[in-house]
């Protein structure tokens, strides 16, 4: 039986049924590309401090422990950016929040390049984090609302791998730019590119049609947004609907994500993402420094750190494909479990550069593949009325794990822990993430349609 079954046009048209029934249009591919670019630049800016830390420490003559607050500053801002942006996007729309978010992190990243002391840099990175935290969950939400169910996990996870690619490119670019142009150059690049993208988004990014339906924002406006996907069916429709309008009545977005079966799933999603980010940000923030302490050159340290992020690019598409065909909770849980195993093996491989690079790549494939899949899992789980809030709050609460990971790296190194001990400790959050997502699949697994 064909997946592209015809949609009967009788009065009110179900938006998701229409999207499900049609092949992916060029219009939808444009949404995929623009959302990919948003999270790519988000990743580039987020990882910047980890790559400039060795050069910054040398330039300003400060020790690693003093860099801990600066490493965490953007992550703290990301918490508030994510928590605040979800309810705003569920009230005012996905597009306006995305454009403002990209503009904000572009401006403050550019200003960060001109910092003259640690306090200025800390404040500006905190403000940069507000935009970074707001951008990713709303890009995820918007894209999920323009994709058919049969491709949702694959496309959203593929988009999200732009974050890992951005972080990886930050490493590759910094290895070339910083020795020649200084640490300021990476922050300048991370400011100019988002400002240019914000202008593109203003004119080329559409608002979510599903959002407009549940907010009753006008039939003609919805018709204009959906016409490029199916012009004949949309032109003949007298109205538009989405399935969750029939079962979700509350307009309070927090009540939506904590109502009925959503409450347990919400808490387990938070725990899973939190533990995953402990791993990601401890390694993102401190792997180059750990490598330097182990005798690697600045270029080798940046390259191996970039390999960790690049692993997520390689695995994200595979994880998304598997989620659309198998139990998504078991797929993600398996990736977290393997991430813990490979992190431990990385700690055992010091002194063998080829083996170390391979294991770092595999660890990055597992943990970043799992993390890339989590926003897709959340977007499928929540209804339109609370989708932006559900996704952004998972990412926002998870950021506390990122803060803990960056802070724990500074603390453990300050206590004299070596490379092997730090990597072995990551088995604990990997195991907890595995159990949390598998349990979520058992107790709260239904997807919103």
C-alpha positions as CSV (number, residue, x, y, z in Angstrom):
1,X,0.0,0.0,0.0
2,X,1.4,3.4,-0.9
3,X,2.4,5.8,1.8
4,X,1.2,8.7,-0.4
5,X,-2.5,8.0,-0.3
6,X,-4.8,10.7,-1.7
7,X,-6.4,13.1,0.8
8,X,-10.1,13.6,0.5
9,X,-11.0,17.3,0.4
10,X,-14.2,17.7,2.3
11,X,-14.7,21.0,4.1
12,X,-12.1,21.2,6.9
13,X,-8.7,19.8,6.0
14,X,-6.5,18.0,8.5
15,X,-3.0,19.7,8.2
16,X,-1.0,16.7,9.4
17,X,-2.9,14.3,7.2
18,X,-2.2,16.5,4.2
19,X,1.5,16.7,5.0
20,X,1.6,12.9,5.6
21,X,0.0,12.2,2.2
22,X,2.3,14.3,0.1
23,X,5.9,13.8,-1.0
24,X,8.3,16.3,0.5
25,X,8.1,19.5,-1.5
26,X,10.9,22.0,-2.3
27,X,9.1,24.4,0.2
28,X,9.6,21.9,3.0
29,X,13.2,21.2,2.0
30,X,13.8,25.0,2.4
31,X,12.5,24.8,6.0
32,X,14.8,21.8,6.6
33,X,17.8,23.8,5.2
34,X,17.1,27.0,7.2
35,X,16.6,25.1,10.4
36,X,19.7,23.1,9.8
37,X,21.7,26.4,9.4
38,X,20.2,27.7,12.6
39,X,21.4,24.8,14.7
40,X,24.7,24.6,12.8
41,X,25.6,28.2,13.9
42,X,24.2,27.4,17.3
43,X,26.7,24.6,17.6
44,X,29.5,26.7,16.3
45,X,28.9,29.4,18.9
46,X,28.2,26.9,21.7
47,X,31.5,25.1,21.3
48,X,33.6,28.2,20.8
49,X,34.8,28.5,24.4
50,X,36.1,25.0,24.5
51,X,38.3,25.6,21.5
52,X,39.6,29.0,22.5
53,X,40.2,28.1,26.1
54,X,43.9,27.0,25.8
55,X,44.8,30.1,23.8
56,X,42.7,32.4,26.0
57,X,44.3,31.0,29.2
58,X,47.8,31.6,27.7
59,X,46.9,35.1,26.4
60,X,45.4,36.4,29.6
61,X,47.6,34.4,32.0
62,X,44.7,32.7,33.9
63,X,44.5,29.1,35.2
64,X,42.0,26.5,34.1
65,X,39.9,26.7,37.2
66,X,39.3,30.4,36.6
67,X,37.9,29.5,33.2
68,X,35.1,27.4,34.7
69,X,32.6,30.2,35.1
70,X,33.2,31.5,31.6
71,X,32.8,28.0,30.2
72,X,29.4,27.7,32.0
73,X,28.2,31.3,31.3
74,X,26.7,30.6,27.9
75,X,25.2,27.4,29.2
76,X,23.4,29.3,32.0
77,X,22.1,31.7,29.5
78,X,20.9,28.8,27.4
79,X,18.8,27.5,30.3
80,X,16.9,30.8,30.5
81,X,16.7,31.2,26.8
82,X,15.2,27.7,26.3
83,X,12.8,27.9,29.3
84,X,11.5,31.3,28.2
85,X,11.4,30.8,24.5
86,X,9.1,27.8,24.5
87,X,6.1,29.5,26.1
88,X,6.7,32.5,23.9
89,X,6.8,30.4,20.8
90,X,3.6,28.6,21.8
91,X,1.9,32.0,22.3
92,X,3.3,34.3,19.6
93,X,4.7,31.9,17.0
94,X,7.9,29.9,16.1
95,X,9.3,32.2,13.5
96,X,9.4,35.5,15.4
97,X,11.2,33.7,18.3
98,X,13.7,32.1,16.0
99,X,14.6,35.3,14.2
100,X,15.1,37.2,17.4
101,X,17.1,34.3,18.9
102,X,19.5,34.1,16.0
103,X,20.0,37.9,16.0
104,X,20.7,37.9,19.7
105,X,23.4,35.2,19.7
106,X,25.0,36.8,16.7
107,X,25.3,40.2,18.2
108,X,26.6,39.1,21.6
109,X,29.1,36.6,20.1
110,X,30.5,39.4,18.0
111,X,30.8,41.6,21.1
112,X,32.4,38.8,23.0
113,X,35.3,38.9,20.5
114,X,36.2,42.4,21.8
115,X,36.2,41.5,25.5
116,X,39.2,42.8,27.4
117,X,38.9,40.9,30.7
118,X,37.3,37.8,32.1
119,X,34.3,39.6,33.6
120,X,33.3,41.2,30.3
121,X,33.6,37.9,28.5
122,X,31.6,36.1,31.2
123,X,28.7,38.7,30.9
124,X,28.7,38.6,27.1
125,X,28.8,34.8,27.0
126,X,25.8,34.7,29.4
127,X,23.8,37.0,27.0
128,X,24.9,35.0,24.0
129,X,23.5,31.9,25.7
130,X,20.0,33.5,25.8
131,X,19.8,33.4,22.0
132,X,21.6,30.0,21.7
133,X,19.1,28.5,24.1
134,X,16.1,29.9,22.3
135,X,17.1,28.9,18.8
136,X,17.5,25.2,18.9
137,X,14.2,24.0,20.5
138,X,12.1,26.3,18.2
139,X,13.9,25.2,15.1
140,X,13.2,21.6,16.1
141,X,9.5,22.4,16.8
142,X,9.0,24.3,13.5
143,X,10.6,21.6,11.4
144,X,8.6,18.8,13.1
145,X,5.4,20.6,12.2
146,X,6.3,20.6,8.5
147,X,7.4,17.0,8.2
148,X,5.3,13.8,7.5
149,X,5.2,11.2,10.2
150,X,7.0,8.6,8.1
151,X,10.1,10.9,7.9
152,X,9.8,13.0,11.1
153,X,12.5,11.4,13.2
154,X,14.9,11.1,10.2
155,X,14.5,14.8,9.2
156,X,14.5,16.3,12.6
157,X,17.5,14.3,13.8
158,X,19.3,15.1,10.5
159,X,18.6,18.7,11.1
160,X,19.9,18.4,14.7
161,X,23.1,16.9,13.5
162,X,23.8,20.4,12.2
163,X,24.6,21.3,15.8
164,X,27.3,18.6,16.0
165,X,28.6,19.6,12.6
166,X,28.8,23.2,13.8
167,X,30.7,22.2,16.9
168,X,33.0,20.0,14.8
169,X,33.6,22.8,12.3
170,X,34.4,25.1,15.2
171,X,37.3,22.7,16.1
172,X,38.6,22.3,12.5
173,X,38.3,26.1,11.9
174,X,39.9,27.0,15.2
175,X,42.9,24.8,14.6
176,X,43.6,26.9,11.5
177,X,42.4,30.4,12.6
178,X,43.5,30.7,16.3
179,X,47.3,30.1,15.7
180,X,47.2,32.8,13.0
181,X,44.5,35.3,13.9
182,X,44.1,34.7,17.7
183,X,41.2,33.4,19.8
184,X,39.1,36.5,18.9
185,X,38.6,35.4,15.3
186,X,36.4,32.4,16.2
187,X,34.0,34.5,18.2
188,X,33.9,37.1,15.4
189,X,33.0,34.4,12.9
190,X,30.4,33.1,15.3
191,X,28.8,36.6,15.3
192,X,28.8,37.6,11.7
193,X,27.3,34.4,10.2
194,X,24.2,34.4,12.5
195,X,23.5,38.1,11.8
196,X,23.5,37.3,8.1
197,X,21.3,34.3,8.6
198,X,18.7,36.3,10.7
199,X,18.1,38.5,7.7
200,X,17.5,35.4,5.5
201,X,15.1,33.9,8.0
202,X,13.1,37.1,8.2
203,X,12.1,36.8,4.5
204,X,12.4,33.0,3.8
205,X,11.3,31.1,6.9
206,X,7.5,30.4,7.1
207,X,5.5,30.3,10.3
208,X,4.1,27.0,11.5
209,X,0.8,26.3,9.9
210,X,-0.1,23.9,12.7
211,X,0.5,26.7,15.2
212,X,-1.7,29.1,13.3
213,X,-4.5,26.4,13.3
214,X,-4.5,25.8,17.1
215,X,-4.3,29.6,17.7
216,X,-7.1,30.4,15.2
217,X,-5.0,32.9,13.3
218,X,-7.0,33.0,10.1
219,X,-7.9,30.5,7.3
220,X,-6.4,32.6,4.5
221,X,-3.0,32.9,6.2
222,X,-2.9,29.2,6.8
223,X,-3.9,28.6,3.2
224,X,-1.0,30.7,2.0
225,X,1.5,28.7,4.1
226,X,0.2,25.3,2.9
227,X,-0.4,26.1,-0.7
228,X,3.2,25.2,-1.9
229,X,2.7,21.7,-0.4
230,X,-0.6,20.9,-2.1
231,X,-2.2,23.8,-4.0
232,X,-5.3,22.1,-5.2
233,X,-6.4,20.5,-1.9
234,X,-5.6,23.6,0.0
235,X,-7.5,25.9,-2.4
236,X,-10.6,23.7,-2.0
237,X,-10.6,23.5,1.8
238,X,-13.0,25.7,3.8
239,X,-11.0,25.3,7.0
240,X,-8.1,23.6,8.7
241,X,-7.6,21.4,11.8
242,X,-5.0,19.3,13.6
243,X,-5.8,16.1,15.4
244,X,-4.9,17.3,18.9
245,X,-7.5,20.0,18.8
246,X,-10.0,17.3,19.7
247,X,-8.2,16.0,22.8
248,X,-6.1,18.9,24.1
249,X,-8.2,21.9,25.2
250,X,-6.0,23.7,27.7
251,X,-4.3,26.9,26.5
252,X,-1.9,26.9,29.5
253,X,1.2,25.3,27.9
254,X,2.7,24.1,31.2
255,X,-0.6,22.3,32.0
256,X,-0.4,20.6,28.6
257,X,3.1,19.1,29.2
258,X,2.2,18.0,32.7
259,X,-1.3,16.7,32.0
260,X,-2.3,13.0,32.1
261,X,0.3,10.7,30.6
262,X,2.5,13.6,29.6
263,X,3.7,14.2,33.2
264,X,5.8,11.1,33.6
265,X,7.2,11.3,30.1
266,X,8.2,14.9,30.7
267,X,10.2,14.1,33.8
268,X,11.9,11.2,32.2
269,X,12.8,13.2,29.1
270,X,14.4,15.8,31.3
271,X,16.4,13.2,33.2
272,X,17.6,11.6,30.0
273,X,18.7,14.8,28.3
274,X,20.3,16.1,31.5
275,X,22.5,13.1,31.8
276,X,23.4,13.1,28.1
277,X,24.6,16.7,28.3
278,X,26.7,16.0,31.4
279,X,28.8,13.8,29.1
280,X,28.7,16.0,26.0
281,X,29.7,19.2,27.7
282,X,32.4,17.7,30.0
283,X,34.1,16.3,26.9
284,X,33.3,19.4,24.6
285,X,34.6,21.8,27.2
286,X,37.6,19.9,28.5
287,X,38.7,17.2,26.0
288,X,41.1,19.7,24.2
289,X,42.6,20.7,27.6
290,X,42.9,17.1,28.7
291,X,44.7,16.3,25.5
292,X,47.1,19.2,25.9
293,X,47.8,18.0,29.5
294,X,48.6,14.6,28.0
295,X,51.2,16.0,25.7
296,X,49.3,16.6,22.5
297,X,49.9,19.8,20.4
298,X,47.3,22.5,20.2
299,X,46.4,21.4,16.7
300,X,46.1,17.7,17.7
301,X,43.9,18.7,20.7
302,X,41.5,20.7,18.6
303,X,41.4,18.1,15.9
304,X,40.5,15.2,18.3
305,X,38.0,17.4,20.1
306,X,36.4,18.1,16.7
307,X,36.3,14.4,16.0
308,X,34.0,13.9,19.0
309,X,31.5,16.3,17.6
310,X,31.9,15.0,14.0
311,X,30.9,11.6,15.3
312,X,27.4,12.9,15.9
313,X,27.2,14.1,12.3
314,X,27.9,10.5,11.1
315,X,25.4,8.8,13.4
316,X,22.5,11.3,13.6
317,X,20.9,10.2,10.2
318,X,21.3,6.5,11.1
319,X,19.7,7.0,14.6
320,X,16.8,9.0,13.0
321,X,16.2,6.3,10.3
322,X,16.2,3.6,13.0
323,X,13.7,5.6,15.2
324,X,11.2,5.7,12.3
325,X,11.4,1.9,11.9
326,X,12.0,0.5,15.4
327,X,11.2,1.3,19.0
328,X,12.8,4.8,19.3
329,X,13.3,4.5,23.1
330,X,15.3,1.3,22.7
331,X,17.3,2.8,19.8
332,X,18.3,5.9,21.9
333,X,18.9,3.8,25.0
334,X,21.3,1.6,23.2
335,X,23.2,4.6,21.9
336,X,23.6,6.0,25.4
337,X,24.8,2.6,26.8
338,X,27.5,2.3,24.0
339,X,28.5,5.9,24.7
340,X,29.4,5.0,28.3
341,X,31.4,2.0,27.1
342,X,33.4,4.0,24.5
343,X,34.0,6.9,26.9
344,X,35.6,4.4,29.3
345,X,37.7,2.9,26.5
346,X,38.9,6.4,25.5
347,X,40.3,6.8,29.1
348,X,42.2,3.5,28.6
349,X,43.8,4.5,25.3
350,X,46.1,7.4,26.3
351,X,49.4,7.2,24.4
352,X,48.0,5.5,21.3
353,X,46.9,8.5,19.2
354,X,45.3,6.5,16.4
355,X,43.3,4.3,18.7
356,X,42.4,7.3,20.8
357,X,41.1,9.3,17.8
358,X,39.0,6.3,16.7
359,X,37.5,5.7,20.1
360,X,36.7,9.5,20.5
361,X,34.9,9.3,17.1
362,X,32.9,6.3,18.2
363,X,32.0,7.8,21.5
364,X,30.9,11.0,19.7
365,X,28.8,8.9,17.3
366,X,26.9,7.3,20.2
367,X,26.4,10.1,22.6
368,X,25.8,12.9,20.1
369,X,23.6,10.6,18.0
370,X,21.5,9.9,21.1
371,X,21.3,13.6,22.0
372,X,20.4,14.6,18.5
373,X,17.5,12.2,18.6
374,X,16.0,13.5,21.9
375,X,14.4,16.7,20.5
376,X,12.8,14.5,17.8
377,X,11.5,12.1,20.4
378,X,10.1,15.1,22.4
379,X,8.6,16.8,19.4
380,X,6.7,13.6,18.5
381,X,5.6,13.2,22.1
382,X,3.9,16.6,22.7
383,X,0.8,18.1,21.0
384,X,1.0,21.3,19.0
385,X,-0.5,23.4,21.8
386,X,2.6,22.6,24.0
387,X,5.2,21.3,21.6
388,X,7.5,24.3,21.7
389,X,7.3,24.4,25.5
390,X,7.8,20.7,25.8
391,X,10.9,20.6,23.6
392,X,12.4,23.8,24.9
393,X,11.9,22.9,28.5
394,X,13.5,19.5,28.0
395,X,16.5,21.3,26.4
396,X,16.4,24.0,29.1
397,X,16.4,21.6,32.0
398,X,19.0,19.5,30.2
399,X,21.2,22.6,30.1
400,X,21.7,22.2,33.9
401,X,23.4,18.9,32.9
402,X,25.6,20.9,30.5
403,X,26.5,23.3,33.3
404,X,27.3,20.4,35.6
405,X,29.5,18.8,33.0
406,X,31.5,21.9,32.3
407,X,31.8,22.7,36.0
408,X,32.6,19.1,36.9
409,X,35.5,19.1,34.4
410,X,37.1,22.1,36.0
411,X,36.5,20.7,39.5
412,X,37.9,17.3,38.8
413,X,40.9,18.7,37.1
414,X,41.4,21.0,40.0
415,X,41.3,18.0,42.3
416,X,44.1,16.4,40.4
417,X,42.0,13.7,38.5
418,X,43.8,12.4,35.5
419,X,42.5,11.7,32.0
420,X,41.6,8.1,32.7
421,X,39.7,8.9,35.9
422,X,37.6,11.7,34.3
423,X,36.6,9.5,31.4
424,X,35.7,6.5,33.6
425,X,33.3,8.7,35.6
426,X,31.2,9.3,32.5
427,X,29.9,5.7,32.7
428,X,27.6,6.8,35.5
429,X,25.5,9.5,33.6
430,X,25.5,7.2,30.5
431,X,23.9,4.4,32.5
432,X,21.3,6.7,34.1
433,X,20.4,8.2,30.6
434,X,19.9,4.6,29.3
435,X,17.6,3.6,32.1
436,X,15.6,6.8,31.9
437,X,14.8,6.7,28.2
438,X,13.9,3.0,28.3
439,X,11.6,3.5,31.2
440,X,10.0,6.4,29.4
441,X,9.2,4.1,26.6
442,X,7.5,1.7,28.9
443,X,5.4,4.1,31.0
444,X,4.7,7.1,28.6
445,X,5.3,6.2,25.0
446,X,2.3,7.4,22.9
447,X,3.1,10.0,20.3
448,X,0.9,13.0,19.6
449,X,-0.6,12.8,16.1
